[in-house]
Amino acid sequence: MHATIVKIQRFPIKGLSPEPLDEIALQPGDGIPLDRMYGFAQHWAKFDPANPAPLPKENFVVLLKQEALAKLNTSFDPSSGEFSCSSSDGAQRFNLATAEGRRAAERWLSDFLELANDEQPSFVHAAPHRFTDVSVVSPQMMNAVSLLNQESVRDLGQRLDTEIDPARFRANIEFTGLPAWWELDNVGSILRAGDVTFRLLKRTQRCAATEVNPVSAERDLKLPYLLRKEMGHMDMGVYAEVLTGGVLKKGDVLERH
Protein backbone atom coordinates (compact mmCIF):
# COMPACT_ATOMS: atom_id res chain seq x y z
CA MET A 1 0.00 0.00 0.00
CA HIS A 2 1.14 3.53 -0.64
CA ALA A 3 -0.29 7.03 -0.78
CA THR A 4 0.91 10.44 -1.94
CA ILE A 5 1.22 13.51 0.26
CA VAL A 6 -0.68 16.29 -1.50
CA LYS A 7 -0.74 19.03 1.15
CA ILE A 8 1.41 20.13 4.09
CA GLN A 9 0.33 23.05 6.23
CA ARG A 10 0.64 24.55 9.67
CA PHE A 11 -1.54 26.90 11.68
CA PRO A 12 0.80 29.28 13.55
CA ILE A 13 -2.12 30.97 15.35
CA LYS A 14 -4.76 28.56 16.57
CA GLY A 15 -8.12 29.07 14.86
CA LEU A 16 -6.77 31.26 12.05
CA SER A 17 -5.51 30.64 8.51
CA PRO A 18 -3.17 27.82 7.48
CA GLU A 19 0.29 28.42 6.08
CA PRO A 20 0.88 26.08 3.10
CA LEU A 21 4.29 24.45 2.89
CA ASP A 22 6.16 22.65 0.14
CA GLU A 23 8.37 20.89 2.66
CA ILE A 24 9.05 20.83 6.38
CA ALA A 25 11.82 19.47 8.60
CA LEU A 26 10.45 17.22 11.34
CA GLN A 27 12.06 16.08 14.59
CA PRO A 28 11.28 12.89 16.54
CA GLY A 29 8.61 13.43 19.17
CA ASP A 30 7.84 16.95 17.99
CA GLY A 31 5.02 18.39 15.90
CA ILE A 32 5.03 20.58 12.81
CA PRO A 33 7.37 23.50 13.61
CA LEU A 34 5.39 26.59 14.76
CA ASP A 35 2.07 24.78 14.43
CA ARG A 36 -0.51 26.19 16.91
CA MET A 37 2.12 27.77 19.13
CA TYR A 38 0.17 31.02 19.33
CA GLY A 39 -3.44 31.79 20.05
CA PHE A 40 -6.00 34.33 21.09
CA ALA A 41 -7.29 33.16 24.47
CA GLN A 42 -10.83 33.90 25.57
CA HIS A 43 -11.16 36.68 28.13
CA TRP A 44 -12.00 34.19 30.87
CA ALA A 45 -9.22 31.69 30.08
CA LYS A 46 -6.54 31.51 32.75
CA PHE A 47 -3.38 30.83 30.74
CA ASP A 48 -0.10 31.53 32.50
CA PRO A 49 2.83 31.78 30.03
CA ALA A 50 5.27 31.29 32.90
CA ASN A 51 3.59 28.02 33.84
CA PRO A 52 1.74 26.85 30.71
CA ALA A 53 -0.89 24.20 31.19
CA PRO A 54 -2.98 22.54 28.46
CA LEU A 55 -6.42 24.08 28.01
CA PRO A 56 -9.48 22.78 26.12
CA LYS A 57 -10.12 24.34 22.73
CA GLU A 58 -13.10 26.28 24.13
CA ASN A 59 -10.59 28.52 25.93
CA PHE A 60 -9.49 30.04 22.62
CA VAL A 61 -11.01 32.07 19.83
CA VAL A 62 -11.72 29.27 17.35
CA LEU A 63 -14.23 28.21 14.71
CA LEU A 64 -16.01 26.03 17.24
CA LYS A 65 -17.77 29.15 18.54
CA GLN A 66 -16.75 31.97 16.19
CA GLU A 67 -17.48 30.95 12.61
CA ALA A 68 -16.75 34.52 11.43
CA LEU A 69 -13.05 33.65 11.71
CA ALA A 70 -13.42 31.82 8.39
CA LYS A 71 -13.95 35.21 6.72
CA LEU A 72 -10.38 36.19 7.59
CA ASN A 73 -7.27 35.54 5.54
CA THR A 74 -4.36 35.81 7.96
CA SER A 75 -0.62 35.36 7.98
CA PHE A 76 1.89 35.52 10.81
CA ASP A 77 5.68 35.66 10.79
CA PRO A 78 6.90 34.72 14.29
CA SER A 79 10.44 35.89 13.55
CA SER A 80 9.32 39.48 13.00
CA GLY A 81 5.97 39.44 14.80
CA GLU A 82 4.20 40.72 11.70
CA PHE A 83 0.54 39.70 11.68
CA SER A 84 -1.66 40.61 8.73
CA CYS A 85 -5.32 39.90 8.23
CA SER A 86 -7.76 40.75 5.50
CA SER A 87 -11.45 40.34 4.87
CA SER A 88 -14.12 41.93 2.73
CA ASP A 89 -13.89 44.90 5.09
CA GLY A 90 -10.24 45.58 4.26
CA ALA A 91 -6.77 44.72 5.51
CA GLN A 92 -5.00 45.24 8.81
CA ARG A 93 -1.41 44.79 9.94
CA PHE A 94 -0.04 44.50 13.48
CA ASN A 95 3.32 43.81 15.10
CA LEU A 96 2.69 41.15 17.72
CA ALA A 97 6.27 41.42 18.95
CA THR A 98 5.31 44.63 20.76
CA ALA A 99 2.84 45.12 23.61
CA GLU A 100 1.20 47.96 21.70
CA GLY A 101 0.78 45.80 18.60
CA ARG A 102 -0.69 42.92 20.60
CA ARG A 103 -3.22 45.17 22.30
CA ALA A 104 -4.20 46.70 18.95
CA ALA A 105 -4.67 43.25 17.39
CA GLU A 106 -6.75 42.10 20.36
CA ARG A 107 -9.01 45.14 20.09
CA TRP A 108 -9.38 44.72 16.35
CA LEU A 109 -10.25 41.02 16.59
CA SER A 110 -12.74 41.73 19.36
CA ASP A 111 -14.45 44.36 17.21
CA PHE A 112 -14.43 42.06 14.17
CA LEU A 113 -16.15 39.31 16.15
CA GLU A 114 -18.52 41.85 17.70
CA LEU A 115 -17.56 40.89 21.23
CA ALA A 116 -18.54 42.94 24.26
CA ASN A 117 -15.94 45.30 25.74
CA ASP A 118 -15.25 42.92 28.60
CA GLU A 119 -14.84 39.91 26.27
CA GLN A 120 -11.66 41.01 24.50
CA PRO A 121 -9.31 38.05 23.88
CA SER A 122 -5.60 38.01 24.73
CA PHE A 123 -2.75 37.00 22.45
CA VAL A 124 -0.79 34.22 24.20
CA HIS A 125 2.18 31.94 23.61
CA ALA A 126 4.71 29.96 25.64
CA ALA A 127 6.88 27.99 23.21
CA PRO A 128 7.47 25.07 23.04
CA HIS A 129 3.94 24.70 24.45
CA ARG A 130 1.34 24.07 21.73
CA PHE A 131 -2.37 24.84 21.70
CA THR A 132 -3.39 21.70 19.83
CA ASP A 133 -6.90 20.37 20.49
CA VAL A 134 -5.50 17.20 22.07
CA SER A 135 -2.88 18.95 24.22
CA VAL A 136 -5.09 18.13 27.21
CA VAL A 137 -4.57 14.38 26.60
CA SER A 138 -0.79 14.16 27.07
CA PRO A 139 2.50 15.84 26.12
CA GLN A 140 2.82 13.23 23.36
CA MET A 141 -0.53 14.23 21.89
CA MET A 142 0.28 17.93 22.25
CA ASN A 143 3.06 17.35 19.72
CA ALA A 144 1.11 15.04 17.45
CA VAL A 145 0.75 15.72 13.71
CA SER A 146 -2.70 15.50 12.16
CA LEU A 147 -3.19 13.45 8.97
CA LEU A 148 -6.20 13.42 6.67
CA ASN A 149 -7.07 10.90 3.98
CA GLN A 150 -8.77 12.80 1.15
CA GLU A 151 -10.41 9.56 0.00
CA SER A 152 -12.30 9.38 3.30
CA VAL A 153 -13.53 12.96 2.81
CA ARG A 154 -14.55 12.14 -0.75
CA ASP A 155 -16.41 9.01 0.34
CA LEU A 156 -18.34 10.90 3.00
CA GLY A 157 -19.28 13.53 0.41
CA GLN A 158 -20.59 10.83 -1.91
CA ARG A 159 -22.65 9.33 0.88
CA LEU A 160 -24.13 12.76 1.66
CA ASP A 161 -24.45 13.72 -2.03
CA THR A 162 -22.49 16.93 -1.47
CA GLU A 163 -18.93 18.13 -1.98
CA ILE A 164 -16.92 18.46 1.23
CA ASP A 165 -13.85 20.67 1.30
CA PRO A 166 -10.97 18.91 3.14
CA ALA A 167 -10.02 22.36 4.49
CA ARG A 168 -12.86 21.98 7.02
CA PHE A 169 -10.68 19.50 8.91
CA ARG A 170 -7.59 21.73 9.26
CA ALA A 171 -5.08 18.87 9.04
CA ASN A 172 -1.31 19.25 8.89
CA ILE A 173 -0.87 16.61 6.19
CA GLU A 174 -3.36 15.51 3.54
CA PHE A 175 -2.76 12.43 1.43
CA THR A 176 -4.54 10.46 -1.25
CA GLY A 177 -4.22 6.96 -2.67
CA LEU A 178 -5.35 4.80 0.25
CA PRO A 179 -8.85 3.33 0.52
CA ALA A 180 -11.40 5.50 2.28
CA TRP A 181 -11.29 5.10 6.08
CA TRP A 182 -8.13 2.93 5.97
CA GLU A 183 -6.44 5.19 8.50
CA LEU A 184 -9.19 4.78 11.10
CA ASP A 185 -8.81 1.00 11.07
CA ASN A 186 -5.02 1.08 11.28
CA VAL A 187 -4.22 3.11 14.38
CA GLY A 188 -0.92 1.78 15.69
CA SER A 189 0.56 1.34 12.20
CA ILE A 190 3.89 2.91 11.27
CA LEU A 191 4.06 4.87 8.01
CA ARG A 192 7.14 6.12 6.17
CA ALA A 193 7.60 9.06 3.82
CA GLY A 194 11.23 9.43 2.76
CA ASP A 195 13.32 9.47 5.95
CA VAL A 196 10.32 10.37 8.13
CA THR A 197 8.35 7.71 9.98
CA PHE A 198 5.05 8.21 11.82
CA ARG A 199 3.10 6.05 14.23
CA LEU A 200 -0.66 6.50 14.00
CA LEU A 201 -1.79 7.26 17.55
CA LYS A 202 -5.44 8.15 17.67
CA ARG A 203 -8.51 8.75 15.54
CA THR A 204 -9.53 12.40 15.33
CA GLN A 205 -13.01 12.99 16.70
CA ARG A 206 -14.65 15.97 15.06
CA CYS A 207 -16.46 18.91 16.64
CA ALA A 208 -18.75 21.70 15.47
CA ALA A 209 -15.82 23.63 13.97
CA THR A 210 -16.15 21.36 10.91
CA GLU A 211 -19.69 22.62 10.34
CA VAL A 212 -18.23 25.92 9.10
CA ASN A 213 -17.81 26.32 5.35
CA PRO A 214 -14.22 27.61 4.89
CA VAL A 215 -15.31 29.76 1.93
CA SER A 216 -18.68 31.19 3.00
CA ALA A 217 -18.03 31.14 6.77
CA GLU A 218 -21.52 29.73 7.26
CA ARG A 219 -22.51 26.65 9.27
CA ASP A 220 -23.94 24.63 6.41
CA LEU A 221 -23.11 20.97 7.24
CA LYS A 222 -23.60 19.35 10.63
CA LEU A 223 -20.64 17.07 10.05
CA PRO A 224 -20.28 15.51 13.52
CA TYR A 225 -23.96 14.51 13.42
CA LEU A 226 -23.73 13.35 9.79
CA LEU A 227 -20.58 11.33 10.45
CA ARG A 228 -22.30 9.51 13.30
CA LYS A 229 -25.41 8.96 11.21
CA GLU A 230 -23.54 7.59 8.18
CA MET A 231 -20.50 5.93 9.77
CA GLY A 232 -21.45 5.27 13.38
CA HIS A 233 -18.68 7.55 14.71
CA MET A 234 -17.58 11.19 14.54
CA ASP A 235 -14.00 10.53 13.36
CA MET A 236 -12.19 11.95 10.35
CA GLY A 237 -8.41 11.71 10.15
CA VAL A 238 -5.81 10.54 12.65
CA TYR A 239 -3.13 11.93 14.91
CA ALA A 240 0.42 10.63 14.46
CA GLU A 241 3.71 10.79 16.34
CA VAL A 242 6.95 11.54 14.48
CA LEU A 243 9.25 8.59 15.22
CA THR A 244 12.11 9.37 12.83
CA GLY A 245 12.90 12.89 11.70
CA GLY A 246 13.75 14.23 8.28
CA VAL A 247 12.43 16.51 5.57
CA LEU A 248 8.87 15.85 4.49
CA LYS A 249 7.85 17.10 1.03
CA LYS A 250 4.69 17.45 -1.00
CA GLY A 251 4.61 14.58 -3.47
CA ASP A 252 6.40 12.17 -1.13
CA VAL A 253 5.14 8.61 -1.19
CA LEU A 254 3.60 7.55 2.12
CA GLU A 255 3.77 3.81 2.70
CA ARG A 256 3.42 1.30 5.48
CA HIS A 257 6.76 0.65 7.18
C-alpha positions, -999 to +999 in steps of 0.1 A: +000+000+000+011+035-006-003+070-008+009+104-019+012+135+003-007+163-015-007+190+011+014+201+041+003+230+062+006+245+097-015+269+117+008+293+135-021+310+153-048+286+166-081+291+149-068+313+120-055+306+085-032+278+075+003+284+061+009+261+031+043+245+029+062+226+001+084+209+027+090+208+064+118+195+086+104+172+113+121+161+146+113+129+165+086+134+192+078+170+180+050+184+159+050+206+128+074+235+136+054+266+148+021+248+144-005+262+169+021+278+191+002+310+193-034+318+201-060+343+211-073+332+245-108+339+256-112+367+281-120+342+309-092+317+301-065+315+327-034+308+307-001+315+325+028+318+300+053+313+329+036+280+338+017+269+307-009+242+312-030+225+285-064+241+280-095+228+261-101+243+227-131+263+241-106+285+259-095+300+226-110+321+198-117+293+174-142+282+147-160+260+172-178+292+185-168+320+162-175+309+126-168+345+114-130+336+117-134+318+084-139+352+067-104+362+076-073+355+055-044+358+080-006+354+080+019+355+108+057+357+108+069+347+143+104+359+135+093+395+130+060+394+148+042+407+117+005+397+117-017+406+087-053+399+082-078+408+055-115+403+049-141+419+027-139+449+051-102+456+043-068+447+055-050+452+088-014+448+099+000+445+135+033+438+151+027+412+177+063+414+189+053+446+208+028+451+236+012+480+217+008+458+186-007+429+206-032+452+223-042+467+190-047+433+174-067+421+204-090+451+201-094+447+164-103+410+166-127+417+194-144+444+172-144+421+142-161+393+162-185+419+177-176+409+212-185+429+243-159+453+257-153+429+286-148+399+263-117+410+245-093+380+239-056+380+247-028+370+224-008+342+242+022+319+236+047+300+256+069+280+232+075+251+230+039+247+245+013+241+217-024+248+217-034+217+198-069+204+205-055+172+221-029+189+242-051+181+272-046+144+266-008+142+271+025+158+261+028+132+234-005+142+219+003+179+223+031+174+197+011+150+174+008+157+137-027+155+122-032+134+090-062+134+067-071+109+040-088+128+011-104+096+000-123+094+033-135+130+028-146+121-008-164+090+003-183+109+030-193+135+004-206+108-019-227+093+009-241+128+017-245+137-020-225+169-015-189+181-020-169+185+012-138+207+013-110+189+031-100+224+045-129+220+070-107+195+089-076+217+093-051+189+090-013+193+089-009+166+062-034+155+035-028+124+014-045+105-013-042+070-027-054+048+002-089+033+005-114+055+023-113+051+061-081+029+060-064+052+085-092+048+111-088+010+111-050+011+113-042+031+144-009+018+157+006+013+122+039+029+113+041+049+080+071+061+062+076+091+038+112+094+028+133+095+059+103+104+081+084+077+100+051+082+118+031+061+142-007+065+140-018+073+175-054+081+177-085+087+155-095+124+153-130+130+167-146+160+151-165+189+166-188+217+155-158+236+140-161+214+109-197+226+103-182+259+091-178+263+054-142+276+049-153+298+019-187+312+030-180+311+068-215+297+073-225+266+093-239+246+064-231+210+072-236+193+106-206+171+101-203+155+135-240+145+134-237+133+098-206+113+105-223+095+133-254+090+112-235+076+082-205+059+098-215+053+134-187+076+147-176+112+145-140+105+134-122+120+104-084+117+102-058+105+126-031+119+149+004+106+145+037+108+163+069+115+145+093+086+152+121+094+128+129+129+117+137+142+083+124+165+056+089+158+045+079+171+010+047+175-010+046+146-035+064+122-011+051+086-012+036+076+021+038+038+027+034+013+055+068+007+072 
